[in-house]
Amino acid sequence: MKSSYNGFIWLLVISLLLGSCHTEKLFKGKNPYENYADALKNTGLEEYKIIQQWMSNGQVNAAGNLKTQNLPHSEMVYFDPAMAEAVFWLYEVEEGSKVSINVNAIGDSSTVYFLDVFRNSISGYSSHVYSKDQQTIAYTAQENENHLLRIQPELLGGGMVEVSINVSGSIAFPISNMDARQISSFWGDARGGSRRHEGVDIFAKRGTPVRAVVPGRVNRSSQNRLGGKVVWLNGGSYNYYYAHLDSQLVSIGQSVKVGDTLGLVGNTGNAITTAPHLHFGIYRKGRGAKNPLPFLQLSKKTEEIIVSDTVLLKNYGVFSAQAGNLRASPALNAKIIGTYSENTYFDIMGKSGAWFRIRLPDQTIGFAHETILSIVEKDSPEIEIKAVDLVFQDWMKSWPIPTDYFIGKGNVLGYFKDMAYVQLKTGPKIWMPVK
């Protein structure tokens, strides 16, 4: 039988071999995460617990009770190399918004991190939007939907990382030296009767140039009753509509680049009684008008990550409130996953602003506000373990372990339900029933 030491050496060698090559070049037709998982299976060492744990932790159903959180989002996360962890983020995207994800390793940057984004489907989060074995990815949302981000380091990899998820527009703004803050009338605003505004209005001086927001071809330069002088730009899956122009400066069939002038701001058509402005609309082929705001939105600032907080993430903590709420996302209005009594034990996984991502002994993961937690080491109650006591390696009480090795004094780190988590004076940590 192989010794555990030899098994560890084998795993270390395999991890080094897998980590030293680019998986996309080894396998065809699969994404980097799937390639790496296949390579692990092909080693013939699937019976080792850490490999099984890596596979299990990466399943999308491991996201558990997490709910959508607002973007942008930034978080400091610690991946314990011995735990084969994966961490998940759930967020909502709007069609046309550009999502940028960055993983910045603090300290050792040699670990390969797998970044996978999934979209919601009838069967759950199973359809890939994006997959990469690099530290940065960016993509444009094609639908209004929820996306699930999974980040998992390679086997035996890990460390402290900064994770940021940003959202911004995916096209140029249609008027130079202006941005989404200058939009005055938005999608859905009333336009008399049952008609609703299918675009956005941007007020500017008459004669201000309007520009191509994407590269494409002009498929219409004409005049109608509502829009007055208009230009339609074909940009692939979308047509972009410029209305109320004072004049058109392009002709049908003309190819343009981003920033090329298409016409000048005016108030022709049914805008004759209003100040000069551009009505800008976006139409997806076969699906009609779309809200332009996500396509044009400004990037918001993420909450600053305090690097000194890294010392907290390898630590544990307990609830300090008599009844502390664990929430599904880092916000006070987020769904409450559960309420826990004072001195309930947890491990710290990450920190975002004043919120900690924590994992309870039963593997429940959620967010708790720093005001209801105690994460600074303090004097713990002392306890003496005797030969008659039952002790367990984990909270689940899967199998009692011989007490002979653990007789002596220890300190109670915290509690979970009917169990106490104890660290012996000699170092080991065990669970035992509360007396």
C-alpha positions as CSV (number, residue, x, y, z in Angstrom):
1,M,0.0,0.0,0.0
2,K,1.3,3.5,-0.9
3,S,2.2,5.6,2.1
4,S,0.5,8.9,2.5
5,Y,3.9,10.6,2.2
6,N,4.5,9.0,-1.2
7,G,1.0,9.9,-2.2
8,F,1.6,13.5,-1.4
9,I,4.9,13.5,-3.4
10,W,3.0,12.0,-6.4
11,L,0.3,14.7,-6.1
12,L,3.0,17.4,-5.9
13,V,4.8,16.1,-9.0
14,I,1.5,15.9,-10.9
15,S,0.5,19.4,-9.9
16,L,3.9,20.7,-11.1
17,L,3.6,18.9,-14.4
18,L,0.1,20.1,-15.0
19,G,0.9,23.6,-13.9
20,S,3.9,23.9,-16.1
21,C,2.0,23.4,-19.4
22,H,-0.8,25.3,-21.1
23,T,-3.8,23.0,-21.1
24,E,-5.4,24.5,-24.2
25,K,-2.4,23.1,-26.2
26,L,-2.7,19.6,-24.7
27,F,-6.4,19.1,-25.5
28,K,-8.8,20.2,-28.2
29,G,-12.5,21.1,-28.0
30,K,-12.7,21.7,-24.2
31,N,-12.2,24.7,-22.0
32,P,-9.1,25.0,-19.8
33,Y,-10.9,23.9,-16.6
34,E,-12.2,20.8,-18.3
35,N,-8.8,20.0,-19.8
36,Y,-7.2,20.3,-16.4
37,A,-9.8,18.1,-14.7
38,D,-9.4,15.5,-17.5
39,A,-5.6,15.5,-16.9
40,L,-6.1,14.9,-13.2
41,K,-8.4,12.0,-14.0
42,N,-5.8,10.5,-16.4
43,T,-3.2,10.3,-13.7
44,G,-5.0,7.3,-12.2
45,L,-4.9,8.9,-8.7
46,E,-8.5,9.8,-8.4
47,E,-8.7,7.8,-5.1
48,Y,-6.7,10.5,-3.3
49,K,-9.0,12.7,-1.2
50,I,-7.5,16.0,-2.3
51,I,-8.3,15.3,-5.9
52,Q,-11.8,14.2,-5.1
53,Q,-12.1,17.4,-3.0
54,W,-10.9,19.6,-5.9
55,M,-13.5,18.0,-8.2
56,S,-16.3,18.3,-5.7
57,N,-15.5,21.9,-4.7
58,G,-15.6,23.0,-8.3
59,Q,-19.1,21.8,-9.0
60,V,-21.4,24.7,-9.6
61,N,-24.0,23.4,-7.1
62,A,-21.3,24.1,-4.5
63,A,-22.3,27.8,-4.8
64,G,-25.0,27.0,-2.3
65,N,-27.2,29.8,-1.0
66,L,-25.4,32.7,-2.5
67,K,-27.6,35.3,-4.2
68,T,-27.0,38.0,-6.7
69,Q,-24.8,40.9,-5.6
70,N,-24.4,44.3,-7.0
71,L,-21.6,45.2,-9.3
72,P,-18.9,46.4,-9.2
73,H,-17.6,44.1,-6.5
74,S,-14.2,43.7,-4.9
75,E,-13.1,41.1,-2.4
76,M,-9.9,39.8,-0.8
77,V,-9.9,36.0,-0.8
78,Y,-7.6,33.4,0.7
79,F,-7.4,30.0,-1.1
80,D,-6.0,27.4,1.3
81,P,-3.8,25.1,-0.8
82,A,-4.7,22.2,1.5
83,M,-8.4,22.7,1.0
84,A,-8.6,22.6,-2.9
85,E,-11.1,25.4,-2.6
86,A,-13.3,27.1,-5.3
87,V,-15.0,30.4,-4.6
88,F,-18.2,31.6,-6.3
89,W,-19.8,35.0,-7.1
90,L,-23.3,35.4,-8.4
91,Y,-24.2,38.7,-10.2
92,E,-26.8,40.1,-12.6
93,V,-25.8,41.4,-16.0
94,E,-27.7,43.5,-18.6
95,E,-27.4,43.0,-22.3
96,G,-24.7,45.2,-23.8
97,S,-22.7,45.6,-20.5
98,K,-19.1,44.7,-20.5
99,V,-17.9,42.6,-17.5
100,S,-14.2,42.7,-16.6
101,I,-12.9,40.2,-14.0
102,N,-9.4,40.5,-12.5
103,V,-7.6,38.2,-10.1
104,N,-4.5,39.8,-8.6
105,A,-2.2,37.5,-6.6
106,I,-0.7,39.0,-3.5
107,G,2.7,37.5,-2.9
108,D,3.3,34.3,-4.8
109,S,2.0,34.7,-8.4
110,S,3.0,31.3,-9.7
111,T,-0.4,29.6,-9.1
112,V,-2.7,29.2,-12.1
113,Y,-6.3,30.2,-11.4
114,F,-9.2,29.0,-13.5
115,L,-11.8,31.6,-14.2
116,D,-15.2,30.3,-15.4
117,V,-18.4,32.2,-15.9
118,F,-21.7,30.3,-16.2
119,R,-25.2,31.6,-17.3
120,N,-28.4,30.5,-15.7
121,S,-30.4,27.9,-17.7
122,I,-33.3,25.5,-17.0
123,S,-31.0,23.0,-15.6
124,G,-29.1,25.5,-13.4
125,Y,-25.8,27.2,-13.9
126,S,-24.3,24.9,-16.5
127,S,-23.8,26.8,-19.7
128,H,-20.4,28.5,-20.1
129,V,-20.2,32.1,-21.0
130,Y,-16.4,32.3,-20.7
131,S,-13.5,30.2,-19.5
132,K,-9.8,31.0,-19.1
133,D,-6.8,29.9,-17.2
134,Q,-5.5,33.4,-16.8
135,Q,-5.9,36.1,-14.2
136,T,-8.1,38.5,-16.3
137,I,-11.1,38.0,-18.5
138,A,-13.6,40.4,-20.1
139,Y,-16.8,39.7,-22.0
140,T,-19.9,41.5,-23.2
141,A,-23.3,40.2,-21.9
142,Q,-25.6,39.0,-24.7
143,E,-28.8,38.8,-22.5
144,N,-30.3,40.2,-19.3
145,E,-29.5,37.3,-16.9
146,N,-27.7,36.1,-13.8
147,H,-24.1,34.9,-14.2
148,L,-22.0,32.7,-11.8
149,L,-18.3,33.2,-11.6
150,R,-16.1,30.4,-10.3
151,I,-12.5,30.9,-9.4
152,Q,-10.4,27.8,-8.5
153,P,-6.6,27.5,-8.3
154,E,-4.8,24.5,-9.6
155,L,-4.3,21.5,-7.3
156,L,-2.1,22.4,-4.3
157,G,-2.1,26.0,-5.5
158,G,-3.5,29.0,-3.7
159,G,-2.7,32.0,-1.6
160,M,-4.1,35.5,-1.1
161,V,-5.8,37.2,-4.1
162,E,-7.7,40.4,-4.8
163,V,-10.8,39.7,-6.9
164,S,-12.6,42.6,-8.7
165,I,-15.7,42.3,-10.9
166,N,-16.3,45.5,-12.8
167,V,-19.1,46.5,-15.3
168,S,-19.0,49.2,-18.0
169,G,-20.4,50.1,-21.4
170,S,-19.3,48.1,-24.4
171,I,-19.5,50.8,-27.1
172,A,-18.2,54.3,-27.6
173,F,-20.5,57.2,-26.6
174,P,-22.2,58.7,-29.6
175,I,-21.1,62.3,-28.9
176,S,-17.4,63.2,-28.3
177,N,-16.4,64.6,-25.0
178,M,-19.6,63.5,-23.4
179,D,-20.6,60.4,-21.4
180,A,-23.6,58.7,-19.8
181,R,-23.9,61.4,-17.3
182,Q,-25.2,63.7,-20.0
183,I,-28.2,61.5,-20.9
184,S,-31.4,63.4,-20.2
185,S,-34.2,61.1,-21.2
186,F,-34.0,57.4,-20.6
187,W,-35.4,54.1,-22.0
188,G,-39.1,53.6,-21.2
189,D,-40.0,57.3,-20.5
190,A,-43.5,58.2,-21.4
191,R,-44.0,59.7,-24.9
192,G,-47.8,60.3,-24.9
193,G,-50.5,57.6,-25.0
194,S,-49.1,54.1,-24.8
195,R,-45.9,55.0,-26.6
196,R,-42.7,54.6,-24.7
197,H,-39.2,56.0,-25.3
198,E,-37.2,53.3,-27.2
199,G,-33.8,55.0,-26.7
200,V,-32.0,57.7,-24.9
201,D,-31.8,61.5,-25.5
202,I,-28.6,63.5,-25.3
203,F,-28.9,67.3,-25.4
204,A,-26.0,69.2,-27.1
205,K,-25.5,72.3,-29.2
206,R,-26.8,72.3,-32.7
207,G,-24.1,71.2,-35.1
208,T,-22.3,69.1,-32.5
209,P,-20.8,66.0,-34.4
210,V,-22.3,62.6,-33.6
211,R,-20.0,59.6,-34.1
212,A,-20.0,55.9,-34.9
213,V,-20.2,53.9,-31.7
214,V,-18.9,50.7,-33.4
215,P,-17.2,49.9,-36.7
216,G,-19.8,49.1,-39.4
217,R,-21.6,50.1,-42.5
218,V,-24.3,52.8,-43.0
219,N,-27.5,51.0,-44.1
220,R,-29.8,54.0,-44.1
221,S,-29.4,57.8,-44.3
222,S,-32.9,59.2,-44.8
223,Q,-35.7,61.3,-43.3
224,N,-39.0,60.4,-41.6
225,R,-41.8,62.1,-39.7
226,L,-40.8,61.1,-36.2
227,G,-37.0,61.0,-36.4
228,G,-36.5,63.7,-38.9
229,K,-33.1,63.3,-40.5
230,V,-31.7,59.9,-39.4
231,V,-28.8,57.6,-39.9
232,W,-28.8,53.8,-39.3
233,L,-25.5,52.1,-38.7
234,N,-25.2,48.3,-39.1
235,G,-22.7,47.0,-36.5
236,G,-23.2,43.2,-36.7
237,S,-25.8,41.9,-34.4
238,Y,-27.2,45.4,-33.7
239,N,-28.3,48.4,-35.7
240,Y,-27.7,51.8,-34.2
241,Y,-30.2,54.6,-34.8
242,Y,-29.3,58.3,-34.8
243,A,-32.3,60.7,-35.0
244,H,-33.3,64.4,-35.1
245,L,-30.0,65.2,-36.9
246,D,-29.5,68.7,-38.4
247,S,-27.7,67.1,-41.2
248,Q,-26.3,63.7,-42.3
249,L,-22.7,63.4,-43.4
250,V,-22.6,59.8,-44.6
251,S,-24.3,57.9,-47.4
252,I,-25.8,54.4,-47.7
253,G,-23.2,51.7,-47.9
254,Q,-20.4,53.7,-46.5
255,S,-18.0,51.9,-44.1
256,V,-17.1,53.7,-40.9
257,K,-14.7,53.3,-38.0
258,V,-15.4,54.0,-34.3
259,G,-15.4,57.8,-33.9
260,D,-16.2,58.7,-37.5
261,T,-18.7,61.6,-37.8
262,L,-22.1,60.5,-39.1
263,G,-24.0,63.7,-38.8
264,L,-24.7,66.8,-36.7
265,V,-27.0,67.3,-33.7
266,G,-30.3,69.1,-34.5
267,N,-34.0,68.9,-33.7
268,T,-35.7,67.7,-36.9
269,G,-38.8,65.5,-37.1
270,N,-41.1,65.5,-34.0
271,A,-38.3,67.2,-32.0
272,I,-38.9,70.6,-33.7
273,T,-40.3,72.1,-30.6
274,T,-37.5,70.9,-28.3
275,A,-33.9,72.0,-27.9
276,P,-31.4,70.3,-30.2
277,H,-30.5,66.8,-29.1
278,L,-29.6,63.3,-30.3
279,H,-32.1,60.4,-30.0
280,F,-29.9,57.3,-29.9
281,G,-31.4,53.8,-30.2
282,I,-30.2,50.3,-30.4
283,Y,-32.0,47.5,-32.2
284,R,-31.0,43.8,-32.0
285,K,-31.7,42.0,-35.3
286,G,-34.8,39.9,-34.9
287,R,-35.5,41.1,-31.4
288,G,-36.3,44.8,-31.6
289,A,-35.3,47.8,-29.5
290,K,-32.9,47.4,-26.6
291,N,-32.1,49.7,-23.7
292,P,-28.9,51.6,-24.7
293,L,-27.9,52.5,-21.2
294,P,-26.0,49.3,-20.3
295,F,-24.1,49.7,-23.6
296,L,-23.1,53.2,-22.7
297,Q,-22.8,53.1,-18.9
298,L,-19.7,54.5,-17.1
299,S,-17.5,52.1,-15.1
300,K,-18.1,52.5,-11.4
301,K,-15.4,52.5,-8.8
302,T,-14.9,49.3,-6.8
303,E,-14.6,49.5,-3.0
304,E,-11.0,49.8,-2.0
305,I,-9.3,46.6,-0.8
306,I,-7.2,47.1,2.3
307,V,-4.1,44.9,2.0
308,S,-3.5,44.9,5.7
309,D,-6.8,42.8,6.0
310,T,-4.9,39.8,4.6
311,V,-3.7,38.9,8.1
312,L,-7.4,38.2,9.0
313,L,-8.2,35.8,6.2
314,K,-6.1,32.9,7.4
315,N,-7.9,33.2,10.7
316,Y,-11.1,32.0,12.3
317,G,-13.8,33.9,14.2
318,V,-17.0,33.6,16.2
319,F,-20.3,35.5,16.2
320,S,-20.2,38.2,18.9
321,A,-23.9,39.1,18.7
322,Q,-26.5,37.0,20.6
323,A,-28.2,36.4,17.3
324,G,-26.1,37.1,14.2
325,N,-27.5,37.0,10.7
326,L,-25.6,35.3,7.9
327,R,-26.6,36.8,4.5
328,A,-26.6,35.5,0.9
329,S,-24.7,38.6,-0.4
330,P,-22.7,41.4,1.3
331,A,-25.7,43.8,1.9
332,L,-28.0,44.5,4.8
333,N,-31.1,43.9,2.6
334,A,-29.8,40.6,1.3
335,K,-31.6,37.3,2.1
336,I,-30.8,35.9,5.5
337,I,-29.4,32.4,5.2
338,G,-29.5,31.7,8.9
339,T,-29.2,33.2,12.4
340,Y,-26.5,32.0,14.7
341,S,-25.9,32.3,18.4
342,E,-23.0,34.0,20.2
343,N,-19.7,32.1,19.9
344,T,-20.7,30.1,16.9
345,Y,-17.4,29.2,15.1
346,F,-16.6,29.9,11.5
347,D,-13.6,30.0,9.1
348,I,-12.9,33.2,7.2
349,M,-12.7,33.0,3.4
350,G,-12.8,36.5,2.2
351,K,-13.5,40.2,3.0
352,S,-15.3,42.9,1.0
353,G,-15.5,46.2,2.7
354,A,-17.1,45.7,6.1
355,W,-18.4,42.2,5.1
356,F,-16.7,38.9,5.7
357,R,-17.3,35.8,3.5
358,I,-17.4,33.0,6.1
359,R,-17.8,29.2,6.1
360,L,-19.5,27.4,8.9
361,P,-18.5,23.9,10.0
362,D,-21.5,22.4,8.1
363,Q,-20.0,24.1,4.9
364,T,-22.7,26.8,4.8
365,I,-21.1,29.9,3.2
366,G,-22.4,33.4,3.4
367,F,-21.6,37.0,4.4
368,A,-21.7,38.6,7.8
369,H,-21.0,42.2,8.8
370,E,-18.0,42.9,10.9
371,T,-20.0,44.5,13.7
372,I,-21.5,41.1,14.7
373,L,-18.3,39.1,14.5
374,S,-15.3,38.6,16.7
375,I,-12.2,37.8,14.7
376,V,-9.4,39.0,16.9
377,E,-7.7,36.3,19.0
378,K,-8.8,36.5,22.6
379,D,-8.6,34.3,25.7
380,S,-10.6,31.2,25.1
381,P,-12.3,29.1,27.8
382,E,-10.1,26.3,29.0
383,I,-11.3,22.7,29.0
384,E,-9.8,19.4,30.0
385,I,-10.2,16.3,27.8
386,K,-10.4,13.0,29.7
387,A,-10.2,9.4,28.5
388,V,-14.0,9.0,28.8
389,D,-14.7,11.9,26.4
390,L,-15.7,11.4,22.8
391,V,-13.7,13.4,20.3
392,F,-14.1,13.7,16.5
393,Q,-11.9,14.9,13.6
394,D,-14.8,16.9,12.1
395,W,-18.1,18.5,13.2
396,M,-20.1,15.8,11.4
397,K,-19.1,13.2,14.0
398,S,-18.3,10.8,11.2
399,W,-16.2,8.6,13.4
400,P,-14.8,9.0,16.9
401,I,-11.1,9.0,17.2
402,P,-9.1,7.5,20.1
403,T,-9.1,9.8,23.0
404,D,-5.7,8.6,24.3
405,Y,-3.9,10.9,21.9
406,F,-5.8,14.0,23.0
407,I,-6.0,13.7,26.8
408,G,-5.0,17.0,28.4
409,K,-6.0,20.6,28.5
410,G,-7.1,22.8,25.6
411,N,-9.0,25.9,24.7
412,V,-12.5,26.2,23.2
413,L,-12.2,28.2,20.0
414,G,-16.0,28.2,19.4
415,Y,-19.1,26.2,19.2
416,F,-21.4,24.9,16.5
417,K,-24.8,23.5,17.5
418,D,-24.1,20.7,20.1
419,M,-20.3,20.6,19.5
420,A,-17.3,22.5,20.7
421,Y,-14.2,23.1,18.6
422,V,-11.1,22.7,20.9
423,Q,-7.4,23.3,20.3
424,L,-5.2,21.3,22.6
425,K,-2.2,23.0,24.3
426,T,-0.1,20.6,22.2
427,G,-1.5,22.0,18.9
428,P,-4.1,19.6,17.4
429,K,-7.7,20.7,17.0
430,I,-10.7,18.4,17.6
431,W,-14.5,18.5,18.0
432,M,-16.3,17.2,21.1
433,P,-19.9,17.2,22.3
434,V,-20.8,20.1,24.5
435,K,-21.4,19.0,28.1
